[in-house]
Amino acid sequence: MSITMDGKVKRWTAKRQSALVIEIIQGKTSVSEASRSYDLSPSEIEGWVEDAKRGMENSLRANPLDIHAQYEKQLKDLQEAYGEATLELRARKKLQALMEREDDN
């Protein structure tokens, strides 16, 4: 890896995270290599990459959203997903109860 950091980074600043994400995007390293080299979980690094992609997309918009608006949109999306998951869980429980009743008959 060409990041000029030793393998034992104690604090991952935004600057260090950015440098690592850029290397991943440029193909100089992979998530799995970085994970092993810096003792980070792949999901943590993938989260940084996703955050960078969202930030990049926003900065290239004709009318970029401010940070608060980005978080509000993300929160709304998560709340919708949570609501859908809750409805699905309730439907599955009702179906299971109906199937158990049919088995008892």
Buried (B, 14 or more C-beta within 10 A) or exposed (E): BEBEEEEEBEEBEEEBBEBBBEBBEEEBBBBEBBBEBBEBEEEBBEEBBEEBEBBEEBEEEEEEBEEEEBEEEEEEEEEEEEEEEEEEEEEEEEEEEEEEEEEEE
